[in-house]
């Protein structure tokens, strides 16, 4: 049963679509139910957008684009900075709301609020630092002027696992660049986005600049927006399969695209690693956000000489975890997002055990309300097991072994994905070699968390296109113009 604070917080979250600066019901009055995964109960009914609503949101973004794109960079920066300050003031409400609708422990939600807020601060500082260049052409017959301009109206599709941080990571650079947008949050966790968009309005974002459509009809609504010739940019975070379909749709309009897709992160522990640090990093890289993160370590590739000790230590740590509703004190593992996620985790564990893996702890659904799966450690995972090929997206740590560096690299790179990798070694030269040899867009060397708003986030291979965060992040929302003028001295 939710307490009074939760009830009051949920009551204050808008239940409509945000289009043109106003909250409104969906066409036809259709609604979707938002569920607390820790109890399986509905916590709020909100508007469920139709295709017509999606087009109306794009209409509003297009109408607002002219004014917002001409707004000074300083003004855009000040709005983002106010949003950062407001989020800091309301951090407890946002943390609690994320825990209620997504399930992560409250301490992790608080960490996401801090992380998400930093995108607002970072891009408030980047807004005024967009640069061009001016100079004579090599022939000396004219002057070249290179300028940057907002790309235009954008469609931003955010996932359910980090409902605030993924919204700020897309919205903040778009606002800083002078773009307007339609945001489509995941239907499992739309409430955080609604509350955040209200905060943006309070911070001074003009009507129509940011529009939000919640929908259970993602395919038709998204396709109608993507195929509209007025749209110029698509940014998506989610599965590779969905991303590939969206890229096909975006190709007709030759849209600028940013795709943050699936992962299969290797976590390599060499024989000379500091095992205390490696175990700490493993627990963070695997079990943060209940393992429901594209950056979560998926395959623990451990040298044979330390594999048993590593497995013993991580098992001890996992045995001390406490599962429960994220608002409860001392909880370290919350529920998975839905029943399908539980079934997938269990299927991967059973397949690994059938192939000869040793189940050290967990490996079962927890018998309680909600969608809980026990934190699990598997060792001696055999080649060919599904768990080595597929993204787990759950609290399951799977260990395989290697004997030399070349074998470790081969196992780590044996995947179609290339988002992030983790390496633990005391050997500086080996660490440098791994930077060169591992086929991932990001790498943690003796650290278990790599995400930072000041750094470019993104992957290689089927893990995506483009970068979010860092100096690169705002350029995803800018387009370059080159102008040649005549020689002013001729």
N, C-alpha and C positions, 0 to 999 in steps of 0.2 A: 504494500500500500504506500503510495507516494505521500511524503510529508507536506505540510502547508507551504513550505518554501518552493518545493517542486511544483505544486499545484499553481501557485501564484506565478511562477516563472513561465510555465507552459501557457497559462492564460494570457500572458503578455506577448507571446510570439504571434505575429500576424499569421492569419490562416488563408490569405488570398494570394493571388499572383501580383507581382509588382511590375506594373507597366506604365510608362510615362509619368512616374512620380506618384502613382496612386495604387492602393491595394484594391483588388477587384476579384470577384468570383470567376471561376472558369465558365466559359461558354457552355450552356446546358446545365450548369450547377453541379457538375460531376466532382467528386472528392476522392482523395486517397487517404488511407489510414497509415499513420506512422506508429510503429511498434517498438516497445522497449524489449530488446532481445534478451534481457536478463529475466524477464517474467513472461514474455509472449503476449502481453496485454497492449491494447491500443492506447496511446497516450494523447493523440490529437488527430483530428480530421482536418485536412487542408485541401485547397483547390487543386484539381487535377486538370492540367491544361490540355486543350485541344490543338489541332493544327492551326485553326484560326487564331487562337491565343498566341501561339508561337510567332505567327506572321505579324500580329499586332505589336508584339514586343520588339520585333525587328523594325517595324514602322517607327516606333518611338525612338529607337536607337539611331536610325537614319535621320530622323527629324532633328535630334539633338546634336548630331555630329558636327555640323557646321560651326555652331557656337562653341562647343567644347574644344574642338580641334584648334580654334583660334584663341582660346583662353591661354594666358601667359603661362609659361613653365613655372614661374614663381607662385602663381595662384594655385595651379594644380598641386604643387609641392605642399603648400600650406594646408590644403584640404586633406591630403594624405597624412600630414603630420597631426592634424586634429583627429583624424580617425584613429591613429596610433594612440593618442592620449586618451580618447574615449574608450578604446578597447582595454587599455590598462586600468581605467576606472571600473569597468564592468567585467573584469576578468573572471570573477567568481561565478557570475551568471553564465558566461559562455562555457566555462569548464563544466559546470553542472549540467547544462543542456546537452553538451556533447556526450557526457557519460550516460545520460538518460537515453538518448536516441541511438548511440552507437555501441555503448557497453564498456569502453575502456575504463580502467581505474581512474579515480578522480585526480590523483597525482599526475598521471600521464596526460589527462585532459588539460590540467593547468600548464604542463609543459608545452602542449600544443598551442595554447593561447599565447604564451610568450614567443614561441617560434613563429606563429602566424603573424603576430604583431610586428615582428622584425621585418617582414616583407613590406609592410606599410612604411616603416621608418626608412628602410634601405631605399625604396623607390621614391620616397619623398625627397631623398638626397640626390638620386639619379636624375630626377625630372629636369633639373636646371643644368645638367652636365652633358646633354646631348650635343655633340660637336660635328661640325663639317670642316671643310678646308677650302682654301683659296690659293691659287698660284698660277704662274705663267705656264702655258703649254710648252712642250719641249722645243717646238719650232719658234717660239717667241712671237707668234702672230696673234695671240689672244690670251684670255684669262679663263681658267677653269674654276668653277664654283661648284662644290659638292655639298648638298644639304640633305637633311633628314626630315621626313614628314610622317605623320601618323598614317598607319596602313589603312584605316577606315573602320567601319562597323565590324565587330568581332562576335563570334559565338564561342562561349567558354563552357565546356562540359566537365564537371568536377565529380570525383568519386566519393564513396561513402566512408572510406576508412580514416581520412583526415579532413573532416567537413569544413573546418575553419582554415587550416593552413593551405589546403589546395585552392580554396577560394581566394585567399589573399595573395597567393603566389601567382595567380593569373590576373586577378582584378587590379592589383596595385600597379604592375608595369603597364597595363593597358591604360589605366587612368593617367599615369605619369607621362605616357607617350602622346596623350590627346585623343585616344580612341574611345568610342562608345561601345556598348556590348549588351548581349543577351546571355544570361547565365542560366544553365540548366544543371541544378544539383541532382545527385542520386536520389531516387525516390525513397530509399531506406533512411536517409539522413538529411532531409531538406530544411529542418527547423533552424539549424545553426546558420544556414545561408540567409534565411528570412530575417533572423535577428540581426545579422551582420549588415544586410542591406539597409535595414532601418537605421543602424548606426551610421552608415555612410551618408544617408540623407541628413541625419543630425549633424554630421561633420561638414555639410555644405555641398555635397555632390548634387548638381542640378537634376531636375526631373528629366527622365529619358536617357540619361547617360548610362545608368546601370538598370537593367530590367531582369526580372527573375521569373522563370516558368518552371514550376514543379509539374512533373507528369509521369504517369505510368505507361504512356504511349510514346516512349522515347524514340523508336524508329521513325514513325511517320512525322512527329513534330520536328525531330532533328533534320530529317531529310528535306522537309519543306524549307527550313531556314538555310541549310547548306546550299541548296540548289537555287536559292534566290540570288539573282545577279548583283544585288546591292551589297551582299556580304563579301568581305575581303579577307577575313582571317578566321581560322578554326584552331582552337586549342583543346586538346582532349587528354585526360588522364584516365586510364582504365586498361582493359585487357587488350592484348595484341589482336585477337580475332575481331573485336569491335573496331579497333583502330584501323585495321585494314579495310573494313567496309566503309568507314568514314572517309578514308583517303580516296577510295574509288569515287565516292560522291563528290568530294572536293575537287577532283581532277577536272571535272567539267567546267568549273569556274576558275580553274587555275588559282585556287586559294593559297595564301600563305598558311602553312600548317605547323603546329607544334604538337608532337605526339609523345607522351610519357606512358610507355606501355609495360608489358610484363617483364619479370625478372626471374633469374634462377641463380642467385648470388652464391659464389663459392667463398668459403671461409677456410683459408689454408693455414695450418699450424705446423711450422717446421720443428725439427728436433731441438733447435737451440732457442726456441721461443720462451719467453717468460710466461710460465703456465698460469701464474696468478692473474696476470693481465689478460692472457688469452681466454681464460674461463670467464672473467668479468666481461670481456668484450663479447664472448659468445652468448652469454645470457642476455645482454643488451641487444645484440644484433638479431637474435632469434625471437625473444619473447616480448620485446617492446611492442606495444599496440596489439598484444595477443598474437603476435606473429602475422598480423594482417597488414603487411606493408610491402610495397614492391621492392624496398631495399632490405627486407629481412633476409638474413643468411639462410640459404636453402640446403646447401650441401657442405658439410663439415669434413674437410679433406685433411686428415691428420697423419703425421708421420708415424710409422709403425712403432717406433721406439717410445713414443709418448702417448699413443692412442688409448691404452688402457687407463693410464692415470688421468688423462683428460676426460675420458668418459666417466670415470668414477667421480671426479670433482663436479662435473656439470650435473650428474645425477643427484648428488647430495644437495646441490643448490635447488634443483627442480623439485625435489621431495619436500622442500620447505615452503614451496609456493602455497598460497591460499586462494582458492577460486571462490567467486561470489559476485554479487552486484557491485559495480564499481564505486558506489557511494558508501559501501561498508568499510569501516576502518581495517587496515591491514590486508586488504584484498590486492593481490598481485596479478591475477588472471581473471578477466571478465569473460562474458559469453562471446561466441562467434556471432557474426552478423545475422545468420539465418540458418534454417535447417539444411539447406543445400551445402553450406560451408562445413557443417558438422559431418555430413555424409561423405564429402570429399576427403576430409582429413582422415576419417576412419577407413575409407577405401584405400588410401595411400599407405597407411600403417599396416593394414592387413596384407596388402600385396607385398610389402617389404618383408614382413615376417614369413610369409609363404615362400619367399625367395631365400630365406635363411638368416635374416637379421635377428639380432638379440634384442628383445624388448626389456629395457632396464627399469622403466617407470612409465606409468600412464597407459596410453593405448586404448582408451575407452571413453565412451560418452558418460558424462556425469549424470547420475539419476537425480535430477532436480528440475524445477521449472526453468524455462529458458533454454537457450541453445549453447550449452557448455560442453567443451571437450577437454579432457584432462591433459595437462602439460606432459609431454612425452619425450623420452630419449630412446633412440635406436642406435645400436652399434653394429659393426660387421655387416653393413648394408651391402648387398651384392650388386655388381654391375647388371644392368637390365631391369632393375626395380623401377617402377613408375615414379617413385618419390625422388629419384635422381634426374628425371626428365621434366617433371611438371612442377609448376610453382605451387607450393604447399598452401600458403595463406592461412596458416593456423599454427598452434603452439607445439610443433613437432620438430625435434632436433635429430637429424640423421647423420651418422658418422660413417665415412669410408676411409680407408687407409692408403698410404703411398710409401714408396721406399726411396725415391730420389726426386730432385727438382724437376727434371724433365717429365716425369710421370705426373707430378702435382700439376704442372702447367697443362699437360694433355687433358687430365680429368677436369680441371677448372674451365678450360676453353671448349669442352665437349658439350656445347649447348647452342641453340639458335639465339639465345638471349645474351645481352651484354650490358646490363645496367650498372651493377656495382660489384666489387670484389673486396675481400678483406684478407690481409696477410699478416701473420705474426712471426717475426724473426728478429734476432739481435744482430744479424749480419747485414751491415749497411749495403754492401755490394749486392748481396742477394735481393734486398729490398728494391734497389734500383733496377735490377734485372726484371723483377716481377712487375714493376711499373711499365717496363717496356714490353713484356711478354703477355700479360693478361689482357684479354679482349673485352674490356669494359670501359664505359664512359666515366666512371668514378672508381676510386679505390681508397680503402682505409688501411693505412700501414700502421699496425699496432694500435689501432683504434676501432671501436665497434659502431660508431655513428659518424656519418660523413656529412649529413645535410646541414647546410648553412645558407642563409639568405644572401650572403656576400659571394657565394660560389656558384658556378654554373652546374645545374642539376640536369642530368640527361644521360641517355645510353647509346650504345652502338648496336648494330645488327637489328634484330626484331624488337629491341627494347625502346626504339623510338627515334624521333627526329627533333632537332632543335634543342634549346636549353632554357631552363627557367631559373631565375635568380642570377646574382652576380651582375657584372657590367653587361654580360651577354643578354640578360633577361629582357631589358627594355628594347633591345634591337629586334627582338622577335615581333614587336609591334610598330616598327618603323620601316619606311621604305626610302630608298636613296634616289635622289635626283641630281643629275649632272647638267650644268649649264655652261656653255661656252660663250664668252663675250668677245667682242672685237678688241684689238689692242688699244688701250686707252691713250697711248702715246703716238699712234699712227696718224 
